[in-house]
Amino acid sequence: MPKFVEYQDGDVEVTSRKPLRGTLELVTDDDDTVDMFLDRENAEWLMSALAEFLMQGEGDEMPKISIGRR
């Protein structure tokens, strides 16, 4: 059975800078903790997925971005 986890405003713990690696702590519905491993590649993928998720927000919830000349 899958466990559902939640991000609760924790910091990313950097374990190495070259190569960039770290962990992000997530909390299960049973109050257990799960460490998500991060490296540069999967952190970039996660950022992209989160940006796509936020873009799904409804109309006025998202800020308007204008690029280019008026």
Secondary structure, DSSP 8 states (H G I E B T S, - for coil): ----EEEEEEEEEEEEETTEEEEEEEEETTS-EEEEEEEHHHHHHHHHHHHHHHHTS-GGGS-----S--
